[in-house]
Amino acid sequence: MQLPPLGLYIHLPWCERKCPYCDFNSHETDTVPETQYIEALLRDLEGDLHLLQGREIETLFIGGGTPSLFSAAAIRRLLQGIAVRAPLAATLEATMEANPGSAEADKFCGFRDAGINRLSLGIQSFNDAHLQALGRVHTSEQAHAAIGCVRKAGFDNFNLDLMHGLPGQTLGDAEADVKSAIACGPSHISWYQLTIEPNTVYHKRPPQLPLEDELADIQSRGEQLLAAHGYAQYEVSAYSTSGHNCQHNRNYWSFGDYLGIGAGAHGKISFTDGRIQRLAKRRQPQQYMQAGAGHFVGSSRAVERDDIIGEFMMNALRLNDGFTLSQFSAHTGLDAAVLAPTVTLLCQRELLECGADTVKATAFGRRFLDSVVAEFLTSGH
């Protein structure tokens, strides 16, 4: 089996305030134990080095939590520690999530100097009422100021995270958000619908969200605006200018491999004998920081043959250009012929379309993507 590209995800689990819609492994704090946590991250990485299997790390993504709560000096120590332990590609895409609060924005130049070359700002909305409902700690004014700081720091490749389908949001509100984001000139916009996840405040006390017809109108209008201003949709919720797809996320969606270090971080690793393994690290930050060498993994499981097909489809069909049959074989170790009956059926239903070596969801199929993927989960390959 040909090994796919390899990325590295790093989880920094603390935030200033837990948002009511957030189901990530994040914990509120006033201070972060930078030194202790970075030392743990590097020990964790050392234990995973055998999983590289001769590959370079092609992309790196620091997520959270709110990674920008860490100092620029701490991020520098982290990236330097990674560089002396693992081979990094010369073209490494190094992304870091950041909040647009003034305290974080002051650090952007330092993050750039440390080796981060792509920022992802959690804007979510430019409407102060909606920001307050979402539990965000920044204002629209601070969001615009932070974007100015991003540019001043020298980032020409940055993403704005934007949500729609918010409590009380109208079509006009959503349109105004998209226009504001476009006017800021980012290279990438992640524009996704708010969903109510289990184990969140919103799940316990659900807010009043727009109706299905309103959500469809918002989606349609947003896509039109983004396309008209040069933001091509390449994944369900990802839009970019030419040459600025998020390579780290594309690797996820293409069923590539990735190491995950940090409290609660997940990884997916392939082996040349065809095995695929998923790992998760200890979730609780204190337990994670106290773990010794070889004791960071909280759970590990082999991905079985039928699950491999379903997991590949769950990811690859999110991409507008889908996947190639040769890519399926290379990244799963399976003969692409196993897909033929289900692919043929879904093409007849106009949910998929196929070329000589390509499979992708139609526009109609993307509207019902969960149902499309479910066919591969239940088809008994």
C-alpha positions as CSV (number, residue, x, y, z in Angstrom):
1,M,0.0,0.0,0.0
2,Q,1.3,3.5,-1.0
3,L,1.4,5.7,2.1
4,P,-0.5,9.0,1.7
5,P,0.7,12.5,2.6
6,L,1.2,13.2,6.3
7,G,0.0,16.2,8.3
8,L,0.4,17.2,12.0
9,Y,-2.4,18.5,14.2
10,I,-1.6,20.1,17.5
11,H,-4.3,20.7,20.0
12,L,-4.0,23.6,22.6
13,P,-7.1,23.0,24.7
14,W,-7.7,26.3,26.6
15,C,-9.9,29.2,25.9
16,E,-11.0,32.4,27.7
17,R,-14.7,31.4,27.5
18,K,-16.4,28.2,26.3
19,C,-18.9,29.1,23.6
20,P,-22.4,27.6,24.0
21,Y,-22.2,25.8,20.6
22,C,-18.7,24.4,21.1
23,D,-18.2,20.6,21.5
24,F,-14.4,20.6,21.1
25,N,-12.1,19.5,23.9
26,S,-11.6,23.0,25.3
27,H,-11.4,24.3,28.9
28,E,-11.8,27.8,30.3
29,T,-8.8,29.4,32.0
30,D,-7.2,32.7,32.9
31,T,-3.7,31.4,32.4
32,V,-2.1,28.7,30.3
33,P,0.7,26.4,31.6
34,E,2.8,27.1,28.5
35,T,6.1,25.5,29.5
36,Q,4.7,22.3,30.9
37,Y,2.3,21.8,28.0
38,I,4.8,22.4,25.3
39,E,7.2,20.0,27.0
40,A,4.4,17.4,27.0
41,L,3.6,18.0,23.3
42,L,7.2,17.4,22.3
43,R,7.4,14.2,24.4
44,D,4.1,13.1,22.7
45,L,5.6,13.8,19.3
46,E,8.7,11.8,20.1
47,G,6.6,8.8,20.9
48,D,4.9,9.1,17.5
49,L,8.0,9.5,15.3
50,H,7.9,5.9,14.2
51,L,4.6,6.5,12.6
52,L,6.2,8.9,10.0
53,Q,7.6,5.8,8.2
54,G,10.1,7.9,6.3
55,R,7.7,10.7,5.4
56,E,8.0,14.5,5.8
57,I,5.3,16.4,7.6
58,E,3.7,18.4,4.8
59,T,1.2,20.5,6.8
60,L,0.9,21.6,10.4
61,F,-2.3,22.9,12.1
62,I,-2.5,24.3,15.6
63,G,-6.1,24.3,16.8
64,G,-8.0,24.5,20.0
65,G,-9.4,25.9,22.2
66,T,-7.8,29.3,21.5
67,P,-4.2,28.7,20.5
68,S,-3.5,32.4,20.3
69,L,-3.7,32.6,24.1
70,F,-0.2,31.1,24.0
71,S,2.6,33.6,23.7
72,A,4.6,34.0,20.5
73,A,7.7,32.8,22.4
74,A,5.9,29.6,23.4
75,I,4.8,28.9,19.8
76,R,8.4,29.5,18.6
77,R,9.7,27.0,21.2
78,L,7.1,24.5,20.0
79,L,7.8,24.9,16.3
80,Q,11.6,24.8,16.9
81,G,11.1,21.6,19.0
82,I,9.1,20.0,16.2
83,A,11.7,20.9,13.6
84,V,14.6,19.2,15.4
85,R,12.6,16.0,15.9
86,A,10.7,15.5,12.7
87,P,11.4,16.3,9.0
88,L,9.3,19.2,7.7
89,A,8.6,19.8,4.1
90,A,10.2,22.9,2.5
91,T,6.7,23.9,1.4
92,L,5.2,23.4,4.9
93,E,1.8,25.0,5.4
94,A,1.8,26.0,9.1
95,T,-1.7,27.2,10.2
96,M,-2.7,28.5,13.6
97,E,-6.2,29.3,14.8
98,A,-6.6,32.7,16.5
99,N,-9.3,34.8,18.1
100,P,-9.7,38.4,17.0
101,G,-9.5,39.9,20.6
102,S,-7.0,42.7,21.0
103,A,-4.7,40.6,23.3
104,E,-4.3,38.0,20.6
105,A,-3.9,40.4,17.7
106,D,-0.9,42.0,19.4
107,K,0.9,38.7,19.0
108,F,0.4,38.2,15.3
109,C,3.8,39.5,14.3
110,G,5.4,37.2,16.8
111,F,3.5,34.2,15.5
112,R,4.7,35.0,11.9
113,D,8.3,35.3,13.1
114,A,7.9,32.0,14.9
115,G,7.1,30.2,11.6
116,I,3.4,30.3,11.3
117,N,2.6,31.2,7.7
118,R,-1.2,31.0,7.7
119,L,-3.8,32.2,10.3
120,S,-7.4,31.2,10.7
121,L,-9.4,33.9,12.5
122,G,-12.6,32.8,14.4
123,I,-14.8,35.8,13.4
124,Q,-18.1,33.8,13.2
125,S,-20.1,37.0,12.6
126,F,-19.6,40.8,12.1
127,N,-23.0,41.4,13.9
128,D,-22.5,42.3,17.5
129,A,-25.9,41.0,18.6
130,H,-25.1,37.6,17.0
131,L,-21.6,37.6,18.5
132,Q,-23.1,38.1,21.9
133,A,-25.7,35.3,21.3
134,L,-22.8,33.0,20.3
135,G,-20.9,33.7,23.5
136,R,-18.0,35.3,21.6
137,V,-15.7,37.6,23.6
138,H,-14.9,40.0,20.7
139,T,-16.9,42.7,18.9
140,S,-17.3,43.4,15.2
141,E,-14.9,46.4,15.7
142,Q,-12.3,44.2,17.2
143,A,-12.7,41.7,14.3
144,H,-12.0,44.4,11.7
145,A,-9.0,45.6,13.8
146,A,-7.6,42.1,14.1
147,I,-7.8,41.6,10.3
148,G,-5.8,44.8,9.9
149,C,-3.2,43.4,12.3
150,V,-3.1,40.1,10.3
151,R,-2.2,42.1,7.2
152,K,0.3,44.3,9.1
153,A,2.0,41.2,10.4
154,G,2.7,40.1,6.8
155,F,0.1,37.3,6.4
156,D,-1.1,37.2,2.8
157,N,-2.7,33.8,3.4
158,F,-5.4,33.8,6.0
159,N,-8.8,32.4,6.6
160,L,-11.9,33.9,8.2
161,D,-14.3,31.5,9.9
162,L,-17.9,32.6,9.4
163,M,-21.1,30.9,10.6
164,H,-24.6,31.2,9.3
165,G,-28.0,29.9,10.4
166,L,-27.5,31.8,13.7
167,P,-30.2,32.4,16.3
168,G,-32.5,35.2,15.0
169,Q,-30.4,35.6,11.8
170,T,-32.3,36.8,8.7
171,L,-31.2,36.5,5.0
172,G,-30.2,40.1,5.1
173,D,-28.1,39.6,8.2
174,A,-26.3,36.6,6.7
175,E,-25.7,38.5,3.4
176,A,-24.2,41.4,5.3
177,D,-21.8,39.0,7.1
178,V,-20.6,37.5,3.9
179,K,-20.2,40.9,2.2
180,S,-18.1,42.1,5.2
181,A,-15.9,39.0,5.1
182,I,-15.3,39.5,1.3
183,A,-14.5,43.2,1.8
184,C,-11.7,42.2,4.2
185,G,-10.0,40.4,1.3
186,P,-9.0,37.1,2.9
187,S,-7.5,34.3,0.8
188,H,-9.9,31.8,2.3
189,I,-13.4,31.8,3.9
190,S,-14.8,28.9,5.9
191,W,-18.6,29.5,5.8
192,Y,-20.5,26.9,7.6
193,Q,-23.9,26.4,9.2
194,L,-24.3,26.4,12.9
195,T,-25.3,22.9,14.1
196,I,-26.5,21.9,17.6
197,E,-24.1,19.3,18.9
198,P,-24.6,17.0,22.0
199,N,-22.9,18.0,25.2
200,T,-23.2,21.8,24.5
201,V,-25.1,24.5,26.2
202,Y,-27.1,25.0,23.0
203,H,-28.1,21.3,23.1
204,K,-29.4,21.7,26.6
205,R,-31.1,25.0,25.9
206,P,-31.7,25.1,22.1
207,P,-32.0,28.6,20.6
208,Q,-34.5,29.5,17.9
209,L,-32.7,28.9,14.6
210,P,-33.9,29.9,11.1
211,L,-36.3,27.5,9.3
212,E,-35.2,25.1,6.6
213,D,-36.4,27.3,3.8
214,E,-34.6,30.3,5.3
215,L,-31.5,28.3,5.7
216,A,-31.6,27.2,2.0
217,D,-32.0,30.8,0.9
218,I,-29.1,31.9,3.1
219,Q,-26.9,29.1,1.6
220,S,-27.8,29.9,-1.9
221,R,-27.3,33.7,-1.6
222,G,-24.0,33.2,0.2
223,E,-22.7,30.9,-2.4
224,Q,-23.6,33.4,-5.1
225,L,-21.8,36.2,-3.4
226,L,-18.7,34.2,-2.8
227,A,-18.5,33.0,-6.4
228,A,-19.1,36.4,-7.8
229,H,-16.1,37.7,-5.8
230,G,-13.6,35.0,-6.8
231,Y,-14.1,32.6,-3.9
232,A,-14.4,29.1,-5.4
233,Q,-16.1,26.5,-3.3
234,Y,-13.9,23.4,-3.2
235,E,-15.5,21.7,-0.2
236,V,-18.9,21.8,1.5
237,S,-18.0,24.8,3.7
238,A,-14.6,26.0,2.2
239,Y,-14.1,28.8,-0.3
240,S,-10.8,30.2,-1.5
241,T,-9.1,32.4,-4.0
242,S,-6.9,30.7,-6.6
243,G,-4.1,28.7,-5.1
244,H,-5.2,29.1,-1.5
245,N,-7.1,25.9,-0.6
246,C,-6.3,24.8,3.0
247,Q,-3.8,22.0,2.2
248,H,-4.1,20.6,5.8
249,N,-7.8,20.2,5.5
250,R,-7.6,18.9,2.0
251,N,-5.4,16.1,3.3
252,Y,-8.1,15.2,5.8
253,W,-10.8,15.1,3.1
254,S,-8.6,13.1,0.8
255,F,-8.1,10.4,3.5
256,G,-4.5,11.4,4.0
257,D,-2.6,10.6,7.2
258,Y,-2.1,12.9,10.2
259,L,-0.5,12.7,13.6
260,G,-2.4,14.3,16.4
261,I,-0.6,15.6,19.5
262,G,-2.1,17.4,22.5
263,A,-4.9,16.7,24.9
264,G,-7.7,14.9,23.1
265,A,-6.0,15.1,19.7
266,H,-6.9,12.5,17.1
267,G,-4.6,10.9,14.5
268,K,-5.1,8.6,11.5
269,I,-2.1,6.5,10.3
270,S,-1.7,4.0,7.4
271,F,0.8,1.3,7.1
272,T,2.4,-0.3,4.0
273,D,0.7,-3.7,4.9
274,G,-2.7,-2.1,4.4
275,R,-3.6,-1.5,8.0
276,I,-5.1,1.8,9.0
277,Q,-5.2,2.9,12.6
278,R,-7.0,5.8,14.5
279,L,-5.6,7.1,17.7
280,A,-6.8,9.6,20.3
281,K,-4.6,11.1,23.0
282,R,-5.6,11.6,26.7
283,R,-8.4,14.2,26.9
284,Q,-7.8,15.8,30.3
285,P,-5.0,18.4,30.0
286,Q,-3.6,17.7,33.5
287,Q,-3.5,14.0,32.9
288,Y,-2.0,14.6,29.5
289,M,0.8,16.9,30.9
290,Q,1.7,14.3,33.5
291,A,1.9,11.4,31.1
292,G,5.3,9.8,30.6
293,A,6.8,8.5,27.4
294,G,4.6,6.0,25.7
295,H,1.5,6.9,27.8
296,F,-0.1,9.7,25.8
297,V,-2.5,7.5,23.8
298,G,-6.0,7.3,25.4
299,S,-7.5,5.0,22.7
300,S,-6.5,3.2,19.6
301,R,-8.5,1.2,17.1
302,A,-7.9,-0.5,13.7
303,V,-10.2,0.7,10.9
304,E,-11.9,-2.4,9.5
305,R,-12.3,-2.9,5.7
306,D,-16.0,-1.8,5.5
307,D,-15.3,1.1,7.8
308,I,-12.4,2.2,5.5
309,I,-14.8,2.6,2.6
310,G,-17.4,4.6,4.6
311,E,-14.8,6.8,6.2
312,F,-13.1,7.5,2.8
313,M,-16.5,8.5,1.3
314,M,-17.5,10.6,4.3
315,N,-14.4,12.7,3.7
316,A,-13.7,12.6,-0.1
317,L,-17.2,13.4,-1.2
318,R,-17.1,16.6,0.7
319,L,-14.7,17.9,-1.9
320,N,-16.4,19.5,-5.0
321,D,-14.0,17.6,-7.3
322,G,-14.5,14.3,-5.4
323,F,-11.7,11.7,-5.8
324,T,-10.1,9.5,-8.4
325,L,-10.4,5.7,-8.3
326,S,-6.6,5.5,-8.3
327,Q,-6.5,7.8,-5.3
328,F,-9.1,5.6,-3.5
329,S,-6.9,2.5,-4.1
330,A,-3.7,4.2,-3.1
331,H,-5.1,5.7,0.1
332,T,-7.2,2.6,1.2
333,G,-5.3,-0.3,-0.1
334,L,-8.5,-1.6,-1.7
335,D,-9.5,-2.4,-5.2
336,A,-11.7,0.4,-6.6
337,A,-13.9,-2.3,-8.2
338,V,-15.6,-2.7,-4.8
339,L,-17.2,0.6,-5.3
340,A,-18.8,-0.1,-8.6
341,P,-22.3,-1.3,-7.7
342,T,-23.0,1.5,-5.2
343,V,-21.4,4.2,-7.5
344,T,-23.5,3.0,-10.4
345,L,-26.7,3.1,-8.4
346,L,-26.0,6.6,-7.1
347,C,-25.1,7.8,-10.6
348,Q,-28.5,6.5,-11.8
349,R,-30.1,8.6,-9.1
350,E,-28.1,11.6,-10.2
351,L,-26.5,11.9,-6.7
352,L,-23.0,11.1,-8.1
353,E,-21.3,11.7,-11.4
354,C,-18.4,9.8,-12.8
355,G,-15.6,10.4,-15.3
356,A,-13.1,7.9,-16.6
357,D,-11.3,7.8,-13.3
358,T,-13.2,10.3,-11.1
359,V,-16.2,10.2,-8.8
360,K,-17.9,13.3,-7.3
361,A,-21.2,14.3,-5.8
362,T,-23.5,16.3,-8.0
363,A,-24.9,19.6,-6.8
364,F,-28.1,17.6,-5.9
365,G,-26.0,14.9,-4.2
366,R,-24.2,17.5,-2.0
367,R,-27.5,18.6,-0.6
368,F,-28.1,15.0,0.6
369,L,-24.5,14.1,1.3
370,D,-25.3,12.2,4.5
371,S,-27.7,9.9,2.6
372,V,-25.1,9.4,-0.2
373,V,-22.4,8.4,2.3
374,A,-24.9,6.1,4.1
375,E,-25.3,4.0,0.9
376,F,-21.6,3.1,1.2
377,L,-22.0,2.3,4.9
378,T,-24.9,-0.1,4.3
379,S,-24.1,-1.6,0.9
380,G,-22.2,-4.6,2.4
381,H,-19.0,-4.4,0.3
